[in-house]
Amino acid sequence: MPMTRMLIRVDGELTDELVSAFPHLTTRTHRAQTTLVGDMTDQEELQGVLNLLNSLGIDVVEIVTIPED
C-alpha cells in the first residue's frame, strides 16, 4: 500500500512525553510550534493521529501533504 508523507503543525512546543505518543513521526520545534512529519498509510491513520492530538488538548495549525521527490 502506498504511503503519503504528511506534515502536521501544532500550536506550542510538545514535551518529550507528548512526542513519545507519536513514535512513527519525526518532530521539530519552531518558535512555539512543533511539526510532526511521517508517512501515513491512509486517511484513517491520519485521523487517528489528529484524534490523539485533540484528546491531548493540542491545537492543529496546519496539515500539509509533502509531494514525493
mmCIF file of the N, C-alpha and C atoms, coordinates in Angstrom:
data_MODEL
# 
_entry.id   MODEL 
# 
loop_
_atom_site.group_PDB 
_atom_site.id 
_atom_site.type_symbol 
_atom_site.label_atom_id 
_atom_site.label_alt_id 
_atom_site.label_comp_id 
_atom_site.label_asym_id 
_atom_site.label_entity_id 
_atom_site.label_seq_id 
_atom_site.pdbx_PDB_ins_code 
_atom_site.Cartn_x 
_atom_site.Cartn_y 
_atom_site.Cartn_z 
_atom_site.occupancy 
_atom_site.B_iso_or_equiv 
_atom_site.pdbx_formal_charge 
_atom_site.auth_seq_id 
_atom_site.auth_comp_id 
_atom_site.auth_asym_id 
_atom_site.auth_atom_id 
_atom_site.pdbx_PDB_model_num 
ATOM 1   N N  . MET A 1 1  ? 0.847  -1.165 0.000  1.00 0.00 ? 1  MET A N  1 
ATOM 2   C CA . MET A 1 1  ? 0.000  0.000  0.000  1.00 0.00 ? 1  MET A CA 1 
ATOM 3   C C  . MET A 1 1  ? 0.902  1.241  0.000  1.00 0.00 ? 1  MET A C  1 
ATOM 4   N N  . PRO A 1 2  ? 0.640  2.222  -0.871 1.00 0.00 ? 2  PRO A N  1 
ATOM 5   C CA . PRO A 1 2  ? 1.480  3.426  -0.926 1.00 0.00 ? 2  PRO A CA 1 
ATOM 6   C C  . PRO A 1 2  ? 1.300  4.278  0.328  1.00 0.00 ? 2  PRO A C  1 
ATOM 7   N N  . MET A 1 3  ? 2.389  4.932  0.696  1.00 0.00 ? 3  MET A N  1 
ATOM 8   C CA . MET A 1 3  ? 2.372  5.811  1.862  1.00 0.00 ? 3  MET A CA 1 
ATOM 9   C C  . MET A 1 3  ? 2.320  7.259  1.374  1.00 0.00 ? 3  MET A C  1 
ATOM 10  N N  . THR A 1 4  ? 1.753  8.142  2.183  1.00 0.00 ? 4  THR A N  1 
ATOM 11  C CA . THR A 1 4  ? 1.726  9.559  1.890  1.00 0.00 ? 4  THR A CA 1 
ATOM 12  C C  . THR A 1 4  ? 2.461  10.281 3.008  1.00 0.00 ? 4  THR A C  1 
ATOM 13  N N  . ARG A 1 5  ? 3.451  11.070 2.664  1.00 0.00 ? 5  ARG A N  1 
ATOM 14  C CA . ARG A 1 5  ? 4.201  11.816 3.674  1.00 0.00 ? 5  ARG A CA 1 
ATOM 15  C C  . ARG A 1 5  ? 3.388  13.042 4.050  1.00 0.00 ? 5  ARG A C  1 
ATOM 16  N N  . MET A 1 6  ? 3.191  13.232 5.357  1.00 0.00 ? 6  MET A N  1 
ATOM 17  C CA . MET A 1 6  ? 2.370  14.321 5.868  1.00 0.00 ? 6  MET A CA 1 
ATOM 18  C C  . MET A 1 6  ? 3.169  15.165 6.844  1.00 0.00 ? 6  MET A C  1 
ATOM 19  N N  . LEU A 1 7  ? 2.881  16.451 6.883  1.00 0.00 ? 7  LEU A N  1 
ATOM 20  C CA . LEU A 1 7  ? 3.414  17.356 7.882  1.00 0.00 ? 7  LEU A CA 1 
ATOM 21  C C  . LEU A 1 7  ? 2.225  17.898 8.663  1.00 0.00 ? 7  LEU A C  1 
ATOM 22  N N  . ILE A 1 8  ? 2.286  17.786 9.968  1.00 0.00 ? 8  ILE A N  1 
ATOM 23  C CA . ILE A 1 8  ? 1.236  18.301 10.842 1.00 0.00 ? 8  ILE A CA 1 
ATOM 24  C C  . ILE A 1 8  ? 1.878  19.339 11.757 1.00 0.00 ? 8  ILE A C  1 
ATOM 25  N N  . ARG A 1 9  ? 1.431  20.584 11.659 1.00 0.00 ? 9  ARG A N  1 
ATOM 26  C CA . ARG A 1 9  ? 1.971  21.645 12.503 1.00 0.00 ? 9  ARG A CA 1 
ATOM 27  C C  . ARG A 1 9  ? 0.975  21.899 13.633 1.00 0.00 ? 9  ARG A C  1 
ATOM 28  N N  . VAL A 1 10 ? 1.482  21.908 14.864 1.00 0.00 ? 10 VAL A N  1 
ATOM 29  C CA . VAL A 1 10 ? 0.623  22.127 16.021 1.00 0.00 ? 10 VAL A CA 1 
ATOM 30  C C  . VAL A 1 10 ? 1.075  23.374 16.768 1.00 0.00 ? 10 VAL A C  1 
ATOM 31  N N  . ASP A 1 11 ? 0.152  23.940 17.524 1.00 0.00 ? 11 ASP A N  1 
ATOM 32  C CA . ASP A 1 11 ? 0.427  25.138 18.300 1.00 0.00 ? 11 ASP A CA 1 
ATOM 33  C C  . ASP A 1 11 ? 1.131  24.747 19.590 1.00 0.00 ? 11 ASP A C  1 
ATOM 34  N N  . GLY A 1 12 ? 2.286  25.305 19.834 1.00 0.00 ? 12 GLY A N  1 
ATOM 35  C CA . GLY A 1 12 ? 3.022  25.055 21.061 1.00 0.00 ? 12 GLY A CA 1 
ATOM 36  C C  . GLY A 1 12 ? 4.131  24.037 20.883 1.00 0.00 ? 12 GLY A C  1 
ATOM 37  N N  . GLU A 1 13 ? 5.010  23.997 21.879 1.00 0.00 ? 13 GLU A N  1 
ATOM 38  C CA . GLU A 1 13 ? 6.105  23.042 21.879 1.00 0.00 ? 13 GLU A CA 1 
ATOM 39  C C  . GLU A 1 13 ? 5.665  21.803 22.646 1.00 0.00 ? 13 GLU A C  1 
ATOM 40  N N  . LEU A 1 14 ? 5.836  20.637 22.042 1.00 0.00 ? 14 LEU A N  1 
ATOM 41  C CA . LEU A 1 14 ? 5.455  19.388 22.692 1.00 0.00 ? 14 LEU A CA 1 
ATOM 42  C C  . LEU A 1 14 ? 6.561  18.921 23.620 1.00 0.00 ? 14 LEU A C  1 
ATOM 43  N N  . THR A 1 15 ? 6.163  18.449 24.791 1.00 0.00 ? 15 THR A N  1 
ATOM 44  C CA . THR A 1 15 ? 7.131  17.876 25.722 1.00 0.00 ? 15 THR A CA 1 
ATOM 45  C C  . THR A 1 15 ? 7.616  16.535 25.187 1.00 0.00 ? 15 THR A C  1 
ATOM 46  N N  . ASP A 1 16 ? 8.711  16.036 25.735 1.00 0.00 ? 16 ASP A N  1 
ATOM 47  C CA . ASP A 1 16 ? 9.222  14.718 25.338 1.00 0.00 ? 16 ASP A CA 1 
ATOM 48  C C  . ASP A 1 16 ? 8.164  13.641 25.555 1.00 0.00 ? 16 ASP A C  1 
ATOM 49  N N  . GLU A 1 17 ? 7.398  13.763 26.628 1.00 0.00 ? 17 GLU A N  1 
ATOM 50  C CA . GLU A 1 17 ? 6.346  12.787 26.919 1.00 0.00 ? 17 GLU A CA 1 
ATOM 51  C C  . GLU A 1 17 ? 5.277  12.789 25.819 1.00 0.00 ? 17 GLU A C  1 
ATOM 52  N N  . LEU A 1 18 ? 4.863  13.975 25.382 1.00 0.00 ? 18 LEU A N  1 
ATOM 53  C CA . LEU A 1 18 ? 3.865  14.056 24.311 1.00 0.00 ? 18 LEU A CA 1 
ATOM 54  C C  . LEU A 1 18 ? 4.433  13.560 22.989 1.00 0.00 ? 18 LEU A C  1 
ATOM 55  N N  . VAL A 1 19 ? 5.682  13.904 22.705 1.00 0.00 ? 19 VAL A N  1 
ATOM 56  C CA . VAL A 1 19 ? 6.323  13.441 21.472 1.00 0.00 ? 19 VAL A CA 1 
ATOM 57  C C  . VAL A 1 19 ? 6.371  11.918 21.439 1.00 0.00 ? 19 VAL A C  1 
ATOM 58  N N  . SER A 1 20 ? 6.565  11.286 22.583 1.00 0.00 ? 20 SER A N  1 
ATOM 59  C CA . SER A 1 20 ? 6.649  9.822  22.635 1.00 0.00 ? 20 SER A CA 1 
ATOM 60  C C  . SER A 1 20 ? 5.332  9.155  22.241 1.00 0.00 ? 20 SER A C  1 
ATOM 61  N N  . ALA A 1 21 ? 4.233  9.908  22.226 1.00 0.00 ? 21 ALA A N  1 
ATOM 62  C CA . ALA A 1 21 ? 2.942  9.354  21.798 1.00 0.00 ? 21 ALA A CA 1 
ATOM 63  C C  . ALA A 1 21 ? 2.882  9.162  20.280 1.00 0.00 ? 21 ALA A C  1 
ATOM 64  N N  . PHE A 1 22 ? 3.873  9.701  19.567 1.00 0.00 ? 22 PHE A N  1 
ATOM 65  C CA . PHE A 1 22 ? 3.906  9.634  18.107 1.00 0.00 ? 22 PHE A CA 1 
ATOM 66  C C  . PHE A 1 22 ? 5.254  9.072  17.646 1.00 0.00 ? 22 PHE A C  1 
ATOM 67  N N  . PRO A 1 23 ? 5.554  7.816  17.981 1.00 0.00 ? 23 PRO A N  1 
ATOM 68  C CA . PRO A 1 23 ? 6.883  7.264  17.699 1.00 0.00 ? 23 PRO A CA 1 
ATOM 69  C C  . PRO A 1 23 ? 7.206  7.144  16.214 1.00 0.00 ? 23 PRO A C  1 
ATOM 70  N N  . HIS A 1 24 ? 6.202  7.091  15.355 1.00 0.00 ? 24 HIS A N  1 
ATOM 71  C CA . HIS A 1 24 ? 6.448  6.937  13.923 1.00 0.00 ? 24 HIS A CA 1 
ATOM 72  C C  . HIS A 1 24 ? 6.583  8.279  13.202 1.00 0.00 ? 24 HIS A C  1 
ATOM 73  N N  . LEU A 1 25 ? 6.545  9.391  13.955 1.00 0.00 ? 25 LEU A N  1 
ATOM 74  C CA . LEU A 1 25 ? 6.665  10.710 13.358 1.00 0.00 ? 25 LEU A CA 1 
ATOM 75  C C  . LEU A 1 25 ? 7.926  11.404 13.863 1.00 0.00 ? 25 LEU A C  1 
ATOM 76  N N  . THR A 1 26 ? 8.559  12.184 12.999 1.00 0.00 ? 26 THR A N  1 
ATOM 77  C CA . THR A 1 26 ? 9.727  12.976 13.354 1.00 0.00 ? 26 THR A CA 1 
ATOM 78  C C  . THR A 1 26 ? 9.245  14.343 13.810 1.00 0.00 ? 26 THR A C  1 
ATOM 79  N N  . THR A 1 27 ? 9.788  14.847 14.905 1.00 0.00 ? 27 THR A N  1 
ATOM 80  C CA . THR A 1 27 ? 9.342  16.142 15.413 1.00 0.00 ? 27 THR A CA 1 
ATOM 81  C C  . THR A 1 27 ? 10.445 17.187 15.318 1.00 0.00 ? 27 THR A C  1 
ATOM 82  N N  . ARG A 1 28 ? 10.013 18.421 15.088 1.00 0.00 ? 28 ARG A N  1 
ATOM 83  C CA . ARG A 1 28 ? 10.910 19.585 15.102 1.00 0.00 ? 28 ARG A CA 1 
ATOM 84  C C  . ARG A 1 28 ? 10.153 20.727 15.755 1.00 0.00 ? 28 ARG A C  1 
ATOM 85  N N  . THR A 1 29 ? 10.841 21.501 16.552 1.00 0.00 ? 29 THR A N  1 
ATOM 86  C CA . THR A 1 29 ? 10.216 22.643 17.210 1.00 0.00 ? 29 THR A CA 1 
ATOM 87  C C  . THR A 1 29 ? 10.691 23.930 16.540 1.00 0.00 ? 29 THR A C  1 
ATOM 88  N N  . HIS A 1 30 ? 9.725  24.811 16.258 1.00 0.00 ? 30 HIS A N  1 
ATOM 89  C CA . HIS A 1 30 ? 9.999  26.084 15.587 1.00 0.00 ? 30 HIS A CA 1 
ATOM 90  C C  . HIS A 1 30 ? 9.206  27.185 16.285 1.00 0.00 ? 30 HIS A C  1 
ATOM 91  N N  . ARG A 1 31 ? 9.868  28.019 17.061 1.00 0.00 ? 31 ARG A N  1 
ATOM 92  C CA . ARG A 1 31 ? 9.230  29.192 17.672 1.00 0.00 ? 31 ARG A CA 1 
ATOM 93  C C  . ARG A 1 31 ? 7.821  28.917 18.199 1.00 0.00 ? 31 ARG A C  1 
ATOM 94  N N  . ALA A 1 32 ? 7.734  28.161 19.219 1.00 0.00 ? 32 ALA A N  1 
ATOM 95  C CA . ALA A 1 32 ? 6.467  27.851 19.899 1.00 0.00 ? 32 ALA A CA 1 
ATOM 96  C C  . ALA A 1 32 ? 5.502  27.042 19.037 1.00 0.00 ? 32 ALA A C  1 
ATOM 97  N N  . GLN A 1 33 ? 6.029  26.352 18.029 1.00 0.00 ? 33 GLN A N  1 
ATOM 98  C CA . GLN A 1 33 ? 5.233  25.399 17.260 1.00 0.00 ? 33 GLN A CA 1 
ATOM 99  C C  . GLN A 1 33 ? 6.071  24.153 17.054 1.00 0.00 ? 33 GLN A C  1 
ATOM 100 N N  . THR A 1 34 ? 5.404  23.047 16.835 1.00 0.00 ? 34 THR A N  1 
ATOM 101 C CA . THR A 1 34 ? 6.081  21.778 16.581 1.00 0.00 ? 34 THR A CA 1 
ATOM 102 C C  . THR A 1 34 ? 5.531  21.187 15.305 1.00 0.00 ? 34 THR A C  1 
ATOM 103 N N  . THR A 1 35 ? 6.409  20.628 14.476 1.00 0.00 ? 35 THR A N  1 
ATOM 104 C CA . THR A 1 35 ? 5.949  19.901 13.296 1.00 0.00 ? 35 THR A CA 1 
ATOM 105 C C  . THR A 1 35 ? 6.183  18.415 13.509 1.00 0.00 ? 35 THR A C  1 
ATOM 106 N N  . LEU A 1 36 ? 5.230  17.626 13.095 1.00 0.00 ? 36 LEU A N  1 
ATOM 107 C CA . LEU A 1 36 ? 5.306  16.165 13.120 1.00 0.00 ? 36 LEU A CA 1 
ATOM 108 C C  . LEU A 1 36 ? 5.292  15.710 11.669 1.00 0.00 ? 36 LEU A C  1 
ATOM 109 N N  . VAL A 1 37 ? 6.293  14.976 11.247 1.00 0.00 ? 37 VAL A N  1 
ATOM 110 C CA . VAL A 1 37 ? 6.395  14.556 9.852  1.00 0.00 ? 37 VAL A CA 1 
ATOM 111 C C  . VAL A 1 37 ? 6.549  13.050 9.803  1.00 0.00 ? 37 VAL A C  1 
ATOM 112 N N  . GLY A 1 38 ? 5.780  12.412 8.936  1.00 0.00 ? 38 GLY A N  1 
ATOM 113 C CA . GLY A 1 38 ? 5.909  10.976 8.783  1.00 0.00 ? 38 GLY A CA 1 
ATOM 114 C C  . GLY A 1 38 ? 4.994  10.447 7.700  1.00 0.00 ? 38 GLY A C  1 
ATOM 115 N N  . ASP A 1 39 ? 5.144  9.173  7.402  1.00 0.00 ? 39 ASP A N  1 
ATOM 116 C CA . ASP A 1 39 ? 4.344  8.527  6.365  1.00 0.00 ? 39 ASP A CA 1 
ATOM 117 C C  . ASP A 1 39 ? 3.054  7.986  6.968  1.00 0.00 ? 39 ASP A C  1 
ATOM 118 N N  . MET A 1 40 ? 1.959  8.217  6.277  1.00 0.00 ? 40 MET A N  1 
ATOM 119 C CA . MET A 1 40 ? 0.646  7.734  6.684  1.00 0.00 ? 40 MET A CA 1 
ATOM 120 C C  . MET A 1 40 ? 0.151  6.748  5.619  1.00 0.00 ? 40 MET A C  1 
ATOM 121 N N  . THR A 1 41 ? -0.373 5.635  6.067  1.00 0.00 ? 41 THR A N  1 
ATOM 122 C CA . THR A 1 41 ? -0.852 4.635  5.117  1.00 0.00 ? 41 THR A CA 1 
ATOM 123 C C  . THR A 1 41 ? -2.182 5.017  4.485  1.00 0.00 ? 41 THR A C  1 
ATOM 124 N N  . ASP A 1 42 ? -3.015 5.729  5.239  1.00 0.00 ? 42 ASP A N  1 
ATOM 125 C CA . ASP A 1 42 ? -4.331 6.093  4.716  1.00 0.00 ? 42 ASP A CA 1 
ATOM 126 C C  . ASP A 1 42 ? -4.951 7.197  5.564  1.00 0.00 ? 42 ASP A C  1 
ATOM 127 N N  . GLN A 1 43 ? -6.125 7.628  5.165  1.00 0.00 ? 43 GLN A N  1 
ATOM 128 C CA . GLN A 1 43 ? -6.855 8.698  5.852  1.00 0.00 ? 43 GLN A CA 1 
ATOM 129 C C  . GLN A 1 43 ? -7.193 8.291  7.286  1.00 0.00 ? 43 GLN A C  1 
ATOM 130 N N  . GLU A 1 44 ? -7.454 7.023  7.499  1.00 0.00 ? 44 GLU A N  1 
ATOM 131 C CA . GLU A 1 44 ? -7.789 6.537  8.834  1.00 0.00 ? 44 GLU A CA 1 
ATOM 132 C C  . GLU A 1 44 ? -6.615 6.720  9.805  1.00 0.00 ? 44 GLU A C  1 
ATOM 133 N N  . GLU A 1 45 ? -5.400 6.451  9.339  1.00 0.00 ? 45 GLU A N  1 
ATOM 134 C CA . GLU A 1 45 ? -4.229 6.640  10.199 1.00 0.00 ? 45 GLU A CA 1 
ATOM 135 C C  . GLU A 1 45 ? -4.041 8.118  10.521 1.00 0.00 ? 45 GLU A C  1 
ATOM 136 N N  . LEU A 1 46 ? -4.197 8.986  9.522  1.00 0.00 ? 46 LEU A N  1 
ATOM 137 C CA . LEU A 1 46 ? -4.097 10.417 9.749  1.00 0.00 ? 46 LEU A CA 1 
ATOM 138 C C  . LEU A 1 46 ? -5.149 10.862 10.769 1.00 0.00 ? 46 LEU A C  1 
ATOM 139 N N  . GLN A 1 47 ? -6.363 10.397 10.623 1.00 0.00 ? 47 GLN A N  1 
ATOM 140 C CA . GLN A 1 47 ? -7.430 10.767 11.547 1.00 0.00 ? 47 GLN A CA 1 
ATOM 141 C C  . GLN A 1 47 ? -7.125 10.295 12.961 1.00 0.00 ? 47 GLN A C  1 
ATOM 142 N N  . GLY A 1 48 ? -6.488 9.130  13.089 1.00 0.00 ? 48 GLY A N  1 
ATOM 143 C CA . GLY A 1 48 ? -6.096 8.630  14.404 1.00 0.00 ? 48 GLY A CA 1 
ATOM 144 C C  . GLY A 1 48 ? -5.092 9.561  15.073 1.00 0.00 ? 48 GLY A C  1 
ATOM 145 N N  . VAL A 1 49 ? -4.115 10.049 14.309 1.00 0.00 ? 49 VAL A N  1 
ATOM 146 C CA . VAL A 1 49 ? -3.126 10.996 14.849 1.00 0.00 ? 49 VAL A CA 1 
ATOM 147 C C  . VAL A 1 49 ? -3.833 12.293 15.259 1.00 0.00 ? 49 VAL A C  1 
ATOM 148 N N  . LEU A 1 50 ? -4.717 12.795 14.399 1.00 0.00 ? 50 LEU A N  1 
ATOM 149 C CA . LEU A 1 50 ? -5.434 14.032 14.709 1.00 0.00 ? 50 LEU A CA 1 
ATOM 150 C C  . LEU A 1 50 ? -6.325 13.865 15.941 1.00 0.00 ? 50 LEU A C  1 
ATOM 151 N N  . ASN A 1 51 ? -6.970 12.714 16.075 1.00 0.00 ? 51 ASN A N  1 
ATOM 152 C CA . ASN A 1 51 ? -7.809 12.452 17.245 1.00 0.00 ? 51 ASN A CA 1 
ATOM 153 C C  . ASN A 1 51 ? -6.974 12.424 18.522 1.00 0.00 ? 51 ASN A C  1 
ATOM 154 N N  . LEU A 1 52 ? -5.790 11.814 18.452 1.00 0.00 ? 52 LEU A N  1 
ATOM 155 C CA . LEU A 1 52 ? -4.916 11.756 19.617 1.00 0.00 ? 52 LEU A CA 1 
ATOM 156 C C  . LEU A 1 52 ? -4.441 13.152 20.000 1.00 0.00 ? 52 LEU A C  1 
ATOM 157 N N  . LEU A 1 53 ? -4.034 13.949 19.017 1.00 0.00 ? 53 LEU A N  1 
ATOM 158 C CA . LEU A 1 53 ? -3.637 15.327 19.299 1.00 0.00 ? 53 LEU A CA 1 
ATOM 159 C C  . LEU A 1 53 ? -4.777 16.078 19.974 1.00 0.00 ? 53 LEU A C  1 
ATOM 160 N N  . ASN A 1 54 ? -5.974 15.926 19.466 1.00 0.00 ? 54 ASN A N  1 
ATOM 161 C CA . ASN A 1 54 ? -7.146 16.588 20.028 1.00 0.00 ? 54 ASN A CA 1 
ATOM 162 C C  . ASN A 1 54 ? -7.395 16.134 21.468 1.00 0.00 ? 54 ASN A C  1 
ATOM 163 N N  . SER A 1 55 ? -7.292 14.839 21.704 1.00 0.00 ? 55 SER A N  1 
ATOM 164 C CA . SER A 1 55 ? -7.552 14.318 23.054 1.00 0.00 ? 55 SER A CA 1 
ATOM 165 C C  . SER A 1 55 ? -6.495 14.790 24.053 1.00 0.00 ? 55 SER A C  1 
ATOM 166 N N  . LEU A 1 56 ? -5.307 15.140 23.559 1.00 0.00 ? 56 LEU A N  1 
ATOM 167 C CA . LEU A 1 56 ? -4.244 15.664 24.412 1.00 0.00 ? 56 LEU A CA 1 
ATOM 168 C C  . LEU A 1 56 ? -4.342 17.185 24.572 1.00 0.00 ? 56 LEU A C  1 
ATOM 169 N N  . GLY A 1 57 ? -5.346 17.793 23.932 1.00 0.00 ? 57 GLY A N  1 
ATOM 170 C CA . GLY A 1 57 ? -5.541 19.235 24.041 1.00 0.00 ? 57 GLY A CA 1 
ATOM 171 C C  . GLY A 1 57 ? -4.583 20.046 23.199 1.00 0.00 ? 57 GLY A C  1 
ATOM 172 N N  . ILE A 1 58 ? -4.062 19.440 22.122 1.00 0.00 ? 58 ILE A N  1 
ATOM 173 C CA . ILE A 1 58 ? -3.101 20.112 21.251 1.00 0.00 ? 58 ILE A CA 1 
ATOM 174 C C  . ILE A 1 58 ? -3.822 20.606 20.004 1.00 0.00 ? 58 ILE A C  1 
ATOM 175 N N  . ASP A 1 59 ? -3.711 21.909 19.737 1.00 0.00 ? 59 ASP A N  1 
ATOM 176 C CA . ASP A 1 59 ? -4.364 22.507 18.573 1.00 0.00 ? 59 ASP A CA 1 
ATOM 177 C C  . ASP A 1 59 ? -3.529 22.314 17.321 1.00 0.00 ? 59 ASP A C  1 
ATOM 178 N N  . VAL A 1 60 ? -4.165 21.787 16.272 1.00 0.00 ? 60 VAL A N  1 
ATOM 179 C CA . VAL A 1 60 ? -3.508 21.616 14.976 1.00 0.00 ? 60 VAL A CA 1 
ATOM 180 C C  . VAL A 1 60 ? -3.639 22.927 14.209 1.00 0.00 ? 60 VAL A C  1 
ATOM 181 N N  . VAL A 1 61 ? -2.521 23.430 13.706 1.00 0.00 ? 61 VAL A N  1 
ATOM 182 C CA . VAL A 1 61 ? -2.493 24.693 12.971 1.00 0.00 ? 61 VAL A CA 1 
ATOM 183 C C  . VAL A 1 61 ? -2.545 24.441 11.467 1.00 0.00 ? 61 VAL A C  1 
ATOM 184 N N  . GLU A 1 62 ? -1.893 23.364 11.001 1.00 0.00 ? 62 GLU A N  1 
ATOM 185 C CA . GLU A 1 62 ? -1.770 23.125 9.565  1.00 0.00 ? 62 GLU A CA 1 
ATOM 186 C C  . GLU A 1 62 ? -1.493 21.651 9.314  1.00 0.00 ? 62 GLU A C  1 
ATOM 187 N N  . ILE A 1 63 ? -2.031 21.144 8.216  1.00 0.00 ? 63 ILE A N  1 
ATOM 188 C CA . ILE A 1 63 ? -1.743 19.789 7.736  1.00 0.00 ? 63 ILE A CA 1 
ATOM 189 C C  . ILE A 1 63 ? -1.376 19.909 6.260  1.00 0.00 ? 63 ILE A C  1 
ATOM 190 N N  . VAL A 1 64 ? -0.211 19.367 5.877  1.00 0.00 ? 64 VAL A N  1 
ATOM 191 C CA . VAL A 1 64 ? 0.275  19.502 4.515  1.00 0.00 ? 64 VAL A CA 1 
ATOM 192 C C  . VAL A 1 64 ? 0.701  18.126 4.002  1.00 0.00 ? 64 VAL A C  1 
ATOM 193 N N  . THR A 1 65 ? 0.322  17.816 2.765  1.00 0.00 ? 65 THR A N  1 
ATOM 194 C CA . THR A 1 65 ? 0.847  16.635 2.097  1.00 0.00 ? 65 THR A CA 1 
ATOM 195 C C  . THR A 1 65 ? 2.165  17.022 1.444  1.00 0.00 ? 65 THR A C  1 
ATOM 196 N N  . ILE A 1 66 ? 3.207  16.242 1.714  1.00 0.00 ? 66 ILE A N  1 
ATOM 197 C CA . ILE A 1 66 ? 4.520  16.517 1.160  1.00 0.00 ? 66 ILE A CA 1 
ATOM 198 C C  . ILE A 1 66 ? 4.667  15.696 -0.120 1.00 0.00 ? 66 ILE A C  1 
ATOM 199 N N  . PRO A 1 67 ? 4.854  16.349 -1.266 1.00 0.00 ? 67 PRO A N  1 
ATOM 200 C CA . PRO A 1 67 ? 4.962  15.611 -2.527 1.00 0.00 ? 67 PRO A CA 1 
ATOM 201 C C  . PRO A 1 67 ? 6.190  14.709 -2.543 1.00 0.00 ? 67 PRO A C  1 
ATOM 202 N N  . GLU A 1 68 ? 6.052  13.601 -3.270 1.00 0.00 ? 68 GLU A N  1 
ATOM 203 C CA . GLU A 1 68 ? 7.174  12.699 -3.442 1.00 0.00 ? 68 GLU A CA 1 
ATOM 204 C C  . GLU A 1 68 ? 8.222  13.361 -4.344 1.00 0.00 ? 68 GLU A C  1 
ATOM 205 N N  . ASP A 1 69 ? 9.496  13.032 -4.110 1.00 0.00 ? 69 ASP A N  1 
ATOM 206 C CA . ASP A 1 69 ? 10.571 13.591 -4.938 1.00 0.00 ? 69 ASP A CA 1 
ATOM 207 C C  . ASP A 1 69 ? 10.530 13.070 -6.340 1.00 0.00 ? 69 ASP A C  1 
# 
